[in-house]
Amino acid sequence: MKTIGVLGGMGPESTVDFLGKLVRIAGPETCPRIIVDIDPTIPSRTLAAMGRGPNPGGRIMAAVAALESQGADVIAVPCNQAHGWHPANNDYRNGPESKWLNMIDAVTNAVKARGLMRPLILGGYVTTKWRLYNRFMGHSVYLDDLGNTTVCNIIAEIKRGGYDARALFRRLSATIRRFRTVADCVILACTEFPLIWPTEPDALGGPEPIDGLPVFDSSLEYARAVIAKAKEGE
């Protein structure tokens, strides 16, 4: 199996959750080599998009290049917002094609494989303001300003730690239910949300549906795609 490189730290707890998913999907006895860089000092993607902070693109691409130089064959960046600076959308790439596997592409492929076409996107400021999912799924549904503000506040509370998972889940659920009639599924388009979302009682613990709507964990679907990519050619 190919070597995997993971650039995390956005935030650290969700990165650890993503690493656990990689190991469970690959199998403890067949887990590939994983090189991990947890760097919470990468500039805020949200502040950059608001024009209130430095552009994180250069730092992200430098970290991706460093993982490649250490032998990573497949690069994972388990942060939806960071994909606003993916080479496919920007001009940071110079030379060979980046080994950074696109998370948004991987997640939408999983949704399409279920025959679903109108996902409700629950994500941070960059993900929703820049409509990151529209490039891969043009019928994506986004919250209104009030809903997005609620979601961003919940993300911030999770990142601060010491949160009440059940209370935050209830707030998130109430926001989702206002839009359920225009969506056919939900994408947890922030890797913090699996930390508070109830999971199915199976080996991988996928997210429970809400009011009959299937729910896709972007972290879990990305981990599946990364392992599949690492297994190519075996």
C-alpha distance (Angstrom), angle and dihedral (degrees) to the residues before:
residue distance angle dihedral
M1 . . .
K2 3.79 . .
T3 3.80 121.5 .
I4 3.81 114.6 -99.7
G5 3.79 124.4 -146.0
V6 3.82 119.1 -159.1
L7 3.79 123.7 -163.4
G8 3.78 106.1 -164.0
G9 3.75 141.5 150.3
M10 3.81 96.0 106.7
G11 3.05 79.0 122.8
P12 3.79 116.8 -12.3
E13 3.83 98.6 -144.6
S14 3.79 92.9 53.1
T15 3.82 89.3 48.4
V16 3.80 90.3 56.9
D17 3.81 88.6 49.3
F18 3.83 89.6 51.9
L19 3.81 91.9 49.8
G20 3.79 89.9 52.6
K21 3.79 89.6 53.5
L22 3.81 91.5 50.9
V23 3.80 90.9 53.8
R24 3.82 94.3 45.9
I25 3.82 92.8 48.3
A26 3.80 94.0 46.4
G27 3.80 93.0 42.3
P28 3.82 122.9 -115.5
E29 3.80 92.6 -102.2
T30 3.82 95.0 47.3
C31 3.79 99.7 37.3
P32 3.82 111.6 142.2
R33 3.76 125.6 -131.3
I34 3.82 108.0 -78.6
I35 3.81 122.3 -163.2
V36 3.80 110.4 -160.3
D37 3.80 130.7 -162.8
I38 3.80 111.7 -177.6
D39 3.79 104.2 -172.0
P40 3.82 115.4 168.4
T41 3.82 89.8 172.2
I42 3.82 93.0 76.7
P43 3.83 104.6 117.7
S44 3.79 117.6 -94.9
R45 3.77 112.4 -86.5
T46 3.80 89.9 -154.4
L47 3.81 95.7 53.2
A48 3.79 90.9 45.8
A49 3.82 91.5 53.0
M50 3.80 89.2 49.1
G51 3.81 90.6 52.1
R52 3.80 90.7 -116.7
G53 3.81 100.3 106.7
P54 3.81 144.0 33.6
N55 3.80 121.2 -71.5
P56 3.82 108.1 -98.5
G57 3.80 94.5 -160.4
G58 3.79 97.1 95.3
R59 3.82 92.7 48.6
I60 3.80 92.3 47.4
M61 3.79 93.7 49.8
A62 3.81 92.0 45.1
A63 3.81 89.8 53.6
V64 3.81 91.1 47.5
A65 3.82 89.8 50.9
A66 3.82 90.3 49.3
L67 3.82 90.7 54.2
E68 3.80 89.7 49.7
S69 3.81 90.4 50.8
Q70 3.82 89.4 53.7
G71 3.79 90.3 57.1
A72 3.79 105.3 -89.6
D73 3.80 112.1 154.2
V74 3.81 95.5 -175.1
I75 3.82 123.0 33.9
A76 3.80 122.5 -153.8
V77 3.80 123.7 -169.0
P78 3.82 104.0 -174.9
C79 3.80 96.8 -157.8
N80 3.79 121.9 97.1
Q81 3.80 93.3 -156.2
A82 3.80 93.0 53.1
H83 3.80 87.5 63.5
G84 3.77 88.5 73.3
W85 3.82 81.5 80.0
H86 3.80 97.7 42.9
P87 3.83 112.0 135.9
A88 3.80 90.6 -116.5
N89 3.80 88.1 65.9
N90 3.80 100.3 36.2
D91 3.78 145.0 37.9
Y92 3.81 98.3 -113.6
R93 3.79 92.0 107.1
N94 3.78 117.3 96.0
G95 3.77 121.0 176.4
P96 3.84 124.4 -8.7
E97 3.78 121.3 24.1
S98 3.78 113.2 -82.6
K99 3.80 118.2 -105.1
W100 3.80 89.2 -141.6
L101 3.82 106.0 123.1
N102 3.80 110.8 -138.9
M103 3.80 110.3 -116.3
I104 3.81 96.4 -163.8
D105 3.80 91.0 53.4
A106 3.82 91.7 48.9
V107 3.80 94.1 49.6
T108 3.81 95.2 47.1
N109 3.81 90.0 48.9
A110 3.80 88.3 57.9
V111 3.81 90.9 50.1
K112 3.82 93.2 48.1
A113 3.81 90.4 48.6
R114 3.82 87.2 63.7
G115 3.82 91.1 52.0
L116 3.81 92.7 -111.2
M117 3.80 121.8 138.7
R118 3.83 111.4 170.6
P119 3.80 109.3 59.1
L120 3.78 120.2 177.4
I121 3.82 104.6 -129.0
L122 3.82 115.3 -140.0
G123 3.78 106.4 -173.8
G124 3.77 148.5 123.8
Y125 3.79 128.8 -76.6
V126 3.82 97.5 -80.6
T127 3.81 93.9 44.8
T128 3.80 93.4 52.4
K129 3.82 102.4 30.7
W130 3.81 92.9 48.8
R131 3.82 92.3 38.1
L132 3.81 91.1 -132.1
Y133 3.80 93.2 178.6
N134 3.82 94.8 54.0
R135 3.78 93.5 79.3
F136 3.81 91.1 61.7
M137 3.81 100.3 27.2
G138 3.78 113.1 26.7
H139 3.82 96.3 -172.3
S140 3.81 94.8 59.1
V141 3.81 115.9 142.7
Y142 3.81 120.9 -135.0
L143 3.79 131.2 -165.2
D144 3.79 123.3 -111.3
D145 3.81 120.6 -104.7
L146 3.80 92.9 -87.4
G147 3.79 91.9 50.1
N148 3.79 93.4 47.2
T149 3.80 90.7 49.2
T150 3.81 90.1 52.3
V151 3.81 91.1 49.0
C152 3.81 93.2 48.2
N153 3.80 90.7 49.6
I154 3.81 90.3 51.8
I155 3.82 90.8 50.1
A156 3.82 89.9 51.0
E157 3.81 91.3 51.0
I158 3.81 91.9 51.0
K159 3.81 91.3 49.5
R160 3.81 91.1 51.6
G161 3.81 90.5 56.4
G162 3.79 129.5 -143.4
Y163 3.80 90.9 83.2
D164 3.81 130.9 154.8
A165 3.82 101.8 -120.0
R166 3.81 94.8 -163.5
A167 3.80 93.7 50.3
L168 3.80 92.7 48.3
F169 3.80 91.0 47.2
R170 3.81 90.6 53.3
R171 3.82 90.6 52.3
L172 3.80 91.5 47.9
S173 3.81 92.1 47.2
A174 3.81 92.0 52.6
T175 3.80 89.7 54.0
I176 3.80 92.8 48.8
R177 3.79 93.4 50.2
R178 3.80 91.5 60.6
F179 3.82 89.1 64.0
R180 3.80 104.2 31.9
T181 3.83 94.1 105.9
V182 3.82 92.8 64.9
A183 3.82 98.2 44.1
D184 3.80 133.0 65.5
C185 3.82 95.7 -158.6
V186 3.80 142.7 -0.6
I187 3.80 128.9 -115.8
L188 3.80 116.3 -156.1
A189 3.80 89.6 -144.7
C190 3.78 94.2 -178.6
T191 3.80 121.3 68.1
E192 3.82 90.3 -139.7
F193 3.83 93.0 69.2
P194 3.83 97.2 71.0
L195 3.80 86.3 63.4
I196 3.83 90.0 68.5
W197 3.82 103.2 25.2
P198 3.85 118.7 100.4
T199 3.79 111.7 -114.7
E200 3.77 135.3 -142.6
P201 3.83 114.6 -104.0
D202 3.79 95.2 -110.5
A203 3.79 134.3 108.8
L204 3.80 95.3 -88.1
G205 3.78 96.9 35.2
G206 3.80 98.7 -135.4
P207 3.82 116.9 -167.7
E208 3.78 119.8 -80.2
P209 3.84 116.5 -114.9
I210 3.79 118.8 -105.4
D211 3.81 118.8 -135.3
G212 3.80 89.9 -22.6
L213 3.81 95.0 -50.0
P214 3.83 116.2 125.4
V215 3.81 112.3 -121.3
F216 3.80 123.1 -147.5
D217 3.80 120.3 -155.7
S218 3.83 105.5 -146.7
S219 3.80 90.1 -156.3
L220 3.81 93.0 54.0
E221 3.81 95.2 44.1
Y222 3.80 90.4 47.6
A223 3.81 91.3 50.3
R224 3.80 89.7 52.1
A225 3.82 91.0 51.0
V226 3.81 92.6 47.1
I227 3.82 92.6 52.2
A228 3.81 90.7 45.9
K229 3.81 89.4 52.4
A230 3.80 91.3 47.8
K231 3.80 89.9 53.0
E232 3.82 95.1 51.7
G233 3.78 112.6 122.6
E234 3.80 96.0 19.4
